[in-house]
Amino acid sequence: MEANPPPRAQPPQGQGPADPGRPPDFIPTTEPQGSNPVAIQAPYTVANTGERRPVPALNARQLRYYMAIAEKRQQLVIKDWVPHVASPTERLQWKAETQQLITSIKTLEAEKDRIAPRLDGNIETTLFMARVDYRIKFARLFRFNELPNEIVCNIFALVSWSITDTAKSIEARLWLTWTCRHWRKIALNDTTLWNVIWWRDPPIFSRSMAWLERAGHAPKDVRISDEAENPMKPEVLRVILDRLIPRISTVRCLIIILHEWDSILLAIDQLRAIRISQQPMTLQRFELHRAGPPWVQLGLGYNPGTYRVSMPLFGGLAIPSLRNLSLSGVHVDWANSPLANLTILDLRKIPMDRAPSFLQFRAILSESRRLYKLILDGAGPNFDGRNLEEIDFPPIHLPELRSLALADFSVLYGIYLISQISAPELRDLTLLNMAGEDYTRFFEALTGLTPKLRVLTIFNAELQATLMGPNNTLEPNPKARRAVVRWLEAAPQITFLRFGSLHRNFLECFLANPAETLTHRRYPQINILCPILMFLEWQRMDANIVTEWSKQRKTIGAPLQKMYINQQTAATVSTDAHQALTDSLGEGGHILLLRPGHKAPEETSLQDDD
């Protein structure tokens, strides 16, 4: 076997243990769903990554219950098992038991199909237990150790990376080395099995240190993080960096998420060693998040004193391989941090006096023409004393930009941001926290800039109520409503909508008839806004409001086909409310439960489809 075999089964982007634990605040957290061992009557159908017929499925509580039963059964079966070479008699006995289980499963499945759609609880339970037993016992017959080592390596990798729970993924790799000498030798010789290293074990980090050694020269995905109640001190971080920096040229992904300023500043300082190492770098993804209070520095106060001056990333060295950059709540010397050829730029919670200048920000965008995703959350270019009312600069053309997220911005600053970008191929737009001001001018500026938009996410938005209505209640200015309607009319390809904490007056804009609301029409042939909107994901909303809105979409001739909700939202929806939501959908429509980990399959396909 090769000393450094190619990375055959690396964890998918967004699922590896080295991925950040803190996703964008305005994008719902997700986690991959587990298997669905039995179909029973439940309020929700579990979302999967492929289209299939709607069937009754487990809700979160039931899933945990059945998984616990399967785990208990497995422990009962294997508790007295002693590994040994099977005798011929044992092999015949196991083969007979396995064949009997297969026969039982097929018989039960046939009976289940015969009485469908009726469900028999006894059949479901017996079938579930038979499948559990089969999964546990059938492998006894497989002559695994006779497989070639390279096949075993692939199996080990697939098993390790298919476990999305980080703790269990770590445990699984340890089990591979504990089972027998043969497995241990194969596992330890496969450097790609150990190249995802999360420094979360207690100091002195014996496990992480061992994995770093086992990874050898393989490309490494490294994550260093702490917890709010137990923040990592600089002296502890220094121990990690002293071992990591000499191998920094083999690090492909480096994610650091810490709570205290002093440790974050130490990380920036120590990474300046990259400049003097003169080693070719393979770093593709770098994330540095300060997870503490956004604008407040706690700790020793820029200790040492040289930390008072912002430091450049990587000592000011340009890293040609770097494609993904994410900085949150940290300050760097932008003037001496050469950044180019990025595909993802993610900036969050950076105050204006520490943000890149107008020219620096535009230089980064101009040198990253293949930028695919841009996230600006409470961060962005400062305006260097510029008058935000004057847009006297041309937009930078970003032909590859598909995803844009803007959060926590004022009206004028929002216009300042979108005026700097030309993204005609934009597919995915996220807007967060548009309340407290009249955002009419922002939507007017946005109109026509997103003709190919397919996925829209809006959280915490409302039309500011300024006029007294007939019932002595404040109502939004009709001009604000027209601005949103005109923007939506100019984005006729919106197919997937996600919202949360939306005011009724904003939701109602999706129900407006543009022919009655607008005088000058961009698409006069369209009388329904978002005419192909079929998929909705919602949270932090009253189910009755969502039901009424969905009903009205159905009334105007644009019914929803699928509705996604997460586990937290599902826990707040009663059986009656669930039925009302289902009735509000189009014919054959149904509600899907999104467990943390996967986005809706339609969202992914709409974002990627050209």
C-alpha positions in Angstrom: 0.0 0.0 0.0 1.3 3.5 -0.8 2.7 5.5 2.1 0.5 8.5 1.1 -2.5 7.2 -0.8 -4.7 9.7 -2.6 -7.6 11.2 -0.6 -10.2 8.7 -1.8 -13.1 9.5 0.5 -12.6 12.9 2.1 -15.5 14.4 4.0 -17.8 16.4 1.8 -17.5 20.1 2.0 -19.7 21.3 4.9 -19.8 17.9 6.6 -16.3 17.2 7.8 -15.4 17.4 11.5 -13.2 20.4 10.7 -16.1 22.5 9.5 -17.0 25.5 11.7 -19.5 24.9 14.4 -20.9 28.4 13.9 -22.7 28.7 10.5 -24.0 32.0 9.2 -26.5 33.4 11.8 -29.0 34.1 9.1 -28.9 30.6 7.5 -30.7 27.9 9.5 -28.4 25.3 11.0 -28.7 21.8 9.6 -27.3 18.4 10.3 -27.6 15.2 8.2 -30.6 13.1 8.9 -30.3 9.6 10.1 -31.7 6.5 8.5 -35.5 6.0 8.6 -35.9 2.5 10.0 -39.6 2.3 10.1 -42.5 4.2 8.6 -45.3 5.0 11.1 -48.1 7.5 11.3 -46.6 10.8 12.2 -47.2 14.5 11.5 -44.3 15.0 9.2 -42.5 13.2 6.3 -38.7 13.4 6.8 -36.9 15.2 4.0 -34.3 13.2 2.1 -31.8 14.1 -0.6 -33.8 12.6 -3.4 -37.4 12.8 -4.6 -39.7 10.0 -3.5 -43.3 9.3 -2.9 -44.6 10.9 0.4 -44.9 8.3 3.1 -45.6 8.5 6.8 -42.4 8.9 8.7 -40.9 9.5 12.1 -40.9 12.8 13.9 -37.8 13.7 16.0 -39.1 12.1 19.2 -40.1 8.9 17.6 -36.8 8.7 15.7 -34.8 9.0 19.0 -37.0 6.3 20.5 -36.5 3.8 17.7 -32.8 4.5 17.5 -32.5 3.8 21.2 -34.3 0.5 20.7 -31.9 -0.4 17.9 -28.9 0.5 20.0 -30.2 -1.5 22.9 -30.8 -4.5 20.7 -27.3 -4.3 19.3 -25.7 -4.1 22.7 -27.8 -7.1 23.8 -26.6 -9.2 20.8 -22.9 -8.3 21.0 -22.4 -8.1 24.8 -21.3 -11.7 25.1 -19.6 -11.9 21.7 -15.9 -13.0 21.8 -14.0 -12.5 18.5 -12.7 -15.8 17.2 -12.2 -17.9 14.1 -15.6 -19.4 13.2 -15.8 -23.1 12.9 -17.6 -24.8 10.0 -20.5 -25.6 12.2 -20.9 -22.0 13.3 -20.8 -20.8 9.7 -23.6 -23.1 8.7 -25.6 -22.0 11.8 -25.1 -18.3 11.0 -26.0 -18.8 7.4 -29.3 -20.5 8.4 -30.1 -17.7 10.8 -29.4 -15.1 8.2 -31.5 -16.8 5.6 -34.3 -17.1 8.1 -34.1 -13.4 8.8 -34.2 -12.5 5.1 -37.3 -14.8 4.6 -39.0 -13.2 7.6 -38.3 -9.7 6.3 -39.6 -10.4 2.8 -42.8 -12.1 4.3 -43.5 -9.1 6.5 -42.8 -6.6 3.6 -45.2 -8.5 1.4 -47.9 -8.5 4.1 -47.3 -4.7 4.7 -47.8 -4.1 0.9 -50.9 -6.2 0.9 -52.8 -4.2 3.5 -51.4 -0.8 2.4 -52.3 2.0 3.0 -53.5 0.6 6.3 -50.8 0.2 8.9 -50.6 -2.7 11.3 -48.6 -1.8 14.5 -47.6 -5.4 15.1 -46.3 -5.9 11.6 -44.3 -2.6 11.7 -42.7 -3.5 15.1 -41.8 -7.1 14.0 -40.4 -5.9 10.7 -38.4 -3.2 12.4 -36.8 -5.7 14.9 -36.1 -8.2 12.1 -34.3 -5.5 10.1 -32.3 -4.5 13.1 -31.3 -8.1 13.8 -30.3 -8.6 10.1 -28.1 -5.5 10.1 -26.3 -6.7 13.3 -25.8 -10.3 12.3 -25.4 -10.7 8.6 -21.8 -9.4 8.6 -20.7 -12.5 10.5 -20.6 -14.4 7.2 -18.5 -11.9 5.3 -14.8 -12.8 4.9 -13.7 -9.2 5.4 -10.0 -9.8 6.1 -9.6 -11.6 2.8 -10.2 -8.3 0.9 -7.2 -6.5 -0.6 -5.8 -3.8 1.7 -6.7 -1.0 -0.7 -10.4 -2.1 -0.7 -10.3 -2.2 3.1 -8.9 1.3 3.1 -11.7 2.6 1.0 -14.3 0.9 3.3 -12.7 2.4 6.4 -12.7 5.8 4.8 -16.3 5.6 3.7 -17.5 4.4 7.1 -15.5 7.1 8.9 -16.7 10.0 6.7 -20.3 8.8 6.5 -20.7 9.5 10.2 -21.8 13.1 10.5 -21.7 13.2 14.3 -18.2 14.4 15.1 -17.8 12.5 18.4 -19.0 9.3 16.8 -16.7 9.8 13.8 -13.7 10.1 16.1 -14.8 7.0 18.0 -15.3 5.0 14.8 -11.7 5.7 13.7 -10.4 4.6 17.1 -12.4 1.4 16.9 -10.7 0.6 13.6 -7.4 0.5 15.5 -8.8 -1.4 18.4 -10.4 -4.3 16.6 -7.4 -6.4 15.6 -3.7 -6.1 14.6 -4.6 -6.5 10.9 -7.1 -3.6 11.0 -4.8 -1.5 13.1 -1.9 -1.8 10.7 -4.1 -0.9 7.7 -5.7 2.1 9.5 -2.4 3.5 10.8 -0.8 3.3 7.4 -3.6 5.2 5.7 -2.7 8.9 6.4 -6.0 10.2 4.9 -7.9 8.5 7.7 -6.4 10.8 10.2 -6.0 14.1 8.4 -9.1 15.8 9.8 -7.9 17.0 13.2 -10.1 18.8 15.7 -8.2 20.0 18.7 -11.0 19.5 21.3 -9.5 16.9 23.5 -8.2 18.0 26.9 -4.6 19.4 27.1 -2.1 17.9 26.5 -4.1 17.0 23.4 -2.7 13.4 23.2 -5.3 12.3 20.7 -4.9 15.2 18.4 -1.1 15.1 18.6 -1.2 11.4 17.6 -3.5 12.1 14.7 -1.3 14.9 13.5 1.6 12.4 13.4 -0.5 9.7 11.7 -1.6 12.1 9.0 2.0 12.4 7.8 2.3 14.5 4.7 -1.4 14.1 3.7 -3.3 17.4 3.2 -4.8 18.2 6.6 -8.1 19.8 7.6 -7.5 21.4 11.1 -10.0 23.0 13.5 -9.1 24.6 16.8 -12.0 25.8 19.0 -13.0 26.3 22.6 -16.2 26.9 24.6 -17.5 30.1 26.2 -17.4 28.5 29.7 -13.9 27.2 29.1 -12.0 29.6 26.8 -8.6 28.6 25.5 -5.8 30.5 27.1 -2.9 31.8 24.9 -0.4 29.5 26.6 -2.6 26.5 25.7 -3.0 27.7 22.1 0.7 28.1 21.8 1.2 24.4 22.6 -1.0 23.5 19.6 0.6 26.1 17.2 4.1 25.0 18.1 3.2 21.5 16.8 1.1 22.7 13.9 3.2 25.5 12.4 6.1 23.2 11.3 3.5 21.3 9.3 1.6 24.3 8.1 2.5 23.7 4.4 0.4 20.5 4.4 -2.7 22.2 6.0 -5.4 22.5 3.4 -8.1 23.9 5.7 -7.6 25.8 8.9 -10.5 26.9 11.1 -9.9 28.7 14.4 -12.9 29.6 16.6 -12.0 31.1 19.9 -13.7 33.4 22.5 -10.9 35.6 23.9 -9.1 38.3 22.1 -5.7 37.4 23.5 -5.8 33.9 21.9 -7.1 35.2 18.6 -4.3 37.8 18.4 -1.8 35.1 19.3 -3.1 33.0 16.4 -2.7 35.9 13.9 0.8 36.6 15.3 2.0 33.0 15.1 0.6 32.5 11.6 3.0 35.3 10.4 5.6 32.5 10.6 4.2 31.4 7.2 6.0 34.3 5.6 9.5 33.3 6.8 9.0 29.5 6.4 9.4 29.8 2.6 7.4 26.6 2.1 4.9 26.2 -0.7 1.5 26.4 0.8 -1.6 24.2 0.1 -4.0 26.2 2.2 -7.4 26.5 0.4 -9.7 27.5 3.2 -9.0 29.8 6.2 -11.5 30.8 8.9 -10.8 32.9 12.0 -13.8 33.5 14.2 -13.8 35.4 17.5 -17.0 34.0 19.1 -17.1 36.4 22.1 -18.9 39.8 22.3 -18.7 41.4 18.9 -17.1 44.8 19.6 -15.7 44.4 23.2 -12.2 43.3 24.0 -11.9 41.3 27.2 -8.7 39.9 28.5 -5.3 41.5 29.1 -5.8 44.4 26.7 -3.6 43.9 23.6 -0.9 42.0 25.4 1.8 42.3 24.2 1.6 46.0 23.3 2.5 45.3 19.7 -0.9 43.8 19.2 -2.4 47.3 19.3 -1.5 47.5 15.7 -3.5 45.3 13.4 -1.4 42.5 11.9 -1.5 41.3 8.3 -2.8 37.8 7.5 0.0 35.3 7.1 2.6 38.0 7.7 1.5 39.7 4.5 2.4 36.7 2.3 0.1 36.1 -0.7 -1.1 32.5 -0.7 -2.1 31.5 -4.3 -4.0 28.4 -3.2 -6.3 30.3 -0.8 -9.9 30.2 -2.1 -12.2 30.5 0.9 -11.7 33.2 3.5 -13.9 33.9 6.6 -13.2 36.4 9.3 -15.6 37.2 12.1 -15.0 39.7 14.9 -11.3 40.0 14.2 -9.1 42.9 13.0 -6.4 42.5 10.4 -4.1 44.9 8.5 -6.0 44.9 5.2 -3.5 47.1 3.4 -0.7 44.5 3.8 -2.9 41.4 3.4 -2.8 40.5 -0.3 -6.0 38.7 -1.2 -6.9 37.5 -4.7 -8.6 34.7 -6.6 -11.1 34.0 -3.8 -14.3 32.0 -4.5 -15.8 32.6 -1.0 -15.4 35.8 1.0 -17.2 35.9 4.4 -16.8 38.9 6.7 -18.8 39.4 9.9 -18.9 41.7 12.9 -16.0 44.0 11.9 -16.3 47.6 13.0 -16.0 50.3 10.3 -12.7 51.6 11.6 -11.1 48.2 11.3 -12.9 47.2 8.0 -11.2 47.3 4.6 -11.3 50.6 2.9 -13.4 51.4 -0.1 -10.4 50.9 -2.4 -9.1 47.8 -0.6 -12.5 46.1 -0.7 -12.9 46.8 -4.4 -9.4 45.6 -5.0 -10.2 42.2 -3.4 -13.4 41.9 -5.5 -11.6 43.0 -8.7 -8.9 40.3 -8.1 -11.5 37.6 -7.4 -13.5 37.6 -10.6 -14.5 34.0 -9.9 -16.1 34.8 -6.5 -19.0 32.4 -6.0 -20.3 33.4 -2.5 -20.1 36.7 -0.7 -21.3 37.1 2.9 -21.3 40.5 4.7 -22.8 40.3 8.2 -22.3 43.4 10.2 -19.2 44.0 8.1 -18.1 45.5 4.8 -16.0 48.2 3.4 -15.8 51.5 5.3 -16.7 54.6 3.3 -13.6 56.7 4.0 -15.6 59.9 4.6 -17.5 59.3 1.4 -21.0 60.6 1.0 -23.2 57.5 1.0 -25.8 59.5 -0.9 -23.5 59.7 -3.9 -22.9 56.6 -6.0 -20.0 57.8 -8.1 -18.3 54.5 -8.9 -18.9 51.7 -11.4 -20.0 48.3 -10.1 -17.5 45.5 -10.2 -18.6 42.7 -12.5 -18.6 39.3 -10.8 -19.9 36.9 -13.4 -19.5 33.8 -11.2 -21.2 35.2 -8.1 -24.2 32.9 -7.2 -24.8 33.6 -3.5 -25.0 36.9 -1.7 -25.9 37.4 2.0 -26.3 40.9 3.6 -27.1 41.3 7.3 -27.4 44.2 9.8 -27.1 47.1 7.4 -28.7 50.5 7.2 -30.6 51.7 4.2 -27.8 53.9 2.8 -25.1 51.4 3.6 -27.1 48.6 1.9 -27.4 50.7 -1.3 -23.6 51.5 -1.0 -22.9 47.7 -0.9 -25.1 46.5 -3.8 -24.0 49.4 -5.9 -20.5 48.0 -5.9 -21.5 44.7 -7.3 -22.8 43.5 -10.7 -23.9 39.9 -10.4 -26.2 39.0 -13.2 -26.0 35.3 -12.5 -27.0 35.5 -8.8 -29.1 32.6 -7.8 -29.3 32.9 -4.0 -29.9 36.0 -1.9 -30.2 36.3 1.9 -31.3 39.5 3.6 -31.4 39.8 7.4 -32.7 42.5 9.8 -34.5 45.0 7.7 -36.6 46.7 10.3 -36.5 50.0 12.2 -36.0 52.0 9.0 -37.8 52.6 5.8 -36.0 50.4 3.3 -38.0 51.6 0.3 -34.9 53.1 -1.3 -32.9 49.9 -0.8 -35.5 47.8 -2.6 -35.7 50.4 -5.4 -31.9 50.1 -5.8 -32.1 46.3 -5.8 -34.8 46.1 -8.4 -33.6 44.6 -11.7 -30.3 43.4 -10.3 -31.4 39.8 -9.6 -33.2 38.6 -12.7 -32.1 35.0 -12.2 -32.7 34.8 -8.5 -34.1 31.4 -7.5 -33.6 31.1 -3.8 -34.6 33.9 -1.5 -34.1 34.1 2.3 -35.5 37.0 4.4 -35.4 37.2 8.2 -36.7 39.9 10.4 -38.2 42.3 7.9 -41.2 44.7 7.9 -42.5 47.7 6.0 -42.1 50.6 8.4 -45.6 51.7 9.4 -45.8 55.5 9.2 -49.4 56.4 8.0 -52.6 56.3 10.0 -55.0 53.8 8.6 -58.8 53.8 8.6 -59.0 51.9 11.9 -56.6 54.3 13.7 -53.7 51.8 13.2 -50.3 52.6 11.7 -49.9 51.3 8.1 -46.9 51.3 5.8 -46.5 53.9 3.1 -47.9 52.6 -0.2 -44.6 53.6 -1.8 -42.8 51.1 0.4 -45.2 48.3 -0.6 -44.8 49.2 -4.3 -41.0 49.1 -4.0 -41.1 45.5 -2.7 -43.7 44.5 -5.2 -41.6 46.0 -8.1 -38.5 44.2 -6.8 -40.3 40.8 -6.6 -41.8 41.3 -10.1 -38.3 41.8 -11.4 -37.3 38.4 -10.0 -39.8 36.1 -11.6 -37.6 32.9 -11.2 -37.8 32.7 -7.4 -38.7 29.1 -6.7 -37.6 28.5 -3.1 -38.4 31.0 -0.3 -37.2 30.8 3.3 -38.4 33.3 5.9 -38.6 33.9 9.6 -39.8 36.7 11.9 -41.5 38.5 9.0 -44.1 41.1 9.6 -47.5 40.5 8.0 -47.2 43.6 5.9 -44.1 42.3 4.3 -45.6 38.8 3.7 -48.6 40.4 2.0 -46.4 41.9 -0.7 -46.0 38.3 -2.1 -49.8 38.3 -2.6 -50.1 41.6 -4.4 -51.4 41.8 -8.0 -48.7 43.7 -9.8 -51.2 44.9 -12.4 -53.1 46.7 -9.7 -50.2 47.9 -7.6 -47.7 49.1 -10.3 -48.1 51.5 -13.1 -44.9 50.9 -15.0 -44.4 47.2 -15.4 -41.2 45.2 -16.2 -43.1 42.0 -16.9 -46.7 43.1 -17.9 -47.6 39.5 -18.9 -47.2 38.4 -15.2 -50.1 39.0 -12.9 -48.8 36.8 -10.0 -45.6 37.6 -8.1 -43.1 34.8 -8.0 -45.3 32.7 -10.2 -43.1 29.5 -10.0 -42.6 29.7 -6.2 -43.2 26.1 -5.1 -41.0 25.5 -2.0 -41.2 27.2 1.4 -39.0 26.8 4.5 -40.1 28.8 7.5 -39.3 29.3 11.2 -39.9 31.7 14.1 -43.4 32.4 12.8 -47.0 31.8 14.0 -48.3 28.8 12.1 -51.7 30.5 11.7 -50.1 33.4 9.8 -48.1 31.0 7.5 -51.3 28.9 6.9 -53.3 32.0 5.9 -50.5 33.2 3.6 -50.2 29.8 2.0 -53.9 29.6 1.5 -53.9 33.0 -0.3 -51.0 31.9 -2.6 -53.2 28.9 -3.5 -56.2 31.2 -4.1 -54.3 33.4 -6.5 -53.2 30.3 -8.5 -49.7 29.8 -7.2 -49.9 27.1 -4.6 -46.9 25.7 -2.7 -45.9 22.1 -3.4 -43.7 21.5 -0.4 -43.2 23.1 3.0 -40.1 22.5 5.1 -39.8 23.1 8.9 -37.1 22.3 11.4 -37.4 20.3 14.6 -37.8 23.4 16.8 -40.6 24.7 14.7 -42.3 21.2 14.4 -42.4 21.1 18.2 -44.6 24.2 18.3 -47.1 23.0 15.6 -50.1 21.2 16.9 -51.8 18.3 15.0 -54.7 20.6 13.9 -52.3 23.3 12.8 -50.3 20.7 10.8 -53.4 19.6 9.0 -54.4 23.2 8.2 -50.9 23.8 6.8 -51.2 20.7 4.7 -54.6 21.7 3.4 -53.2 25.1 2.3 -50.7 23.4 -0.1 -51.4 22.4 -3.7 -52.7 19.0 -4.7 -50.3 16.3 -3.5 -48.3 18.8 -1.5 -46.9 17.8 1.9 -44.8 19.0 4.8 -41.2 17.8 5.3 -39.2 17.8 8.5 -35.7 19.2 8.0 -33.4 17.7 10.6 -30.2 19.7 11.2 -27.6 18.8 8.6 -29.0 18.9 5.1 -30.6 21.7 3.1 -33.7 20.9 1.2 -32.7 19.1 -2.0 -34.6 21.6 -4.2 -32.6 24.5 -2.6 -29.3 22.8 -3.5 -30.3 22.1 -7.1 -31.6 25.6 -7.6 -28.4 27.1 -6.3 -26.2 24.9 -8.5 -28.3 24.6 -11.7 -27.1 26.8 -14.5 
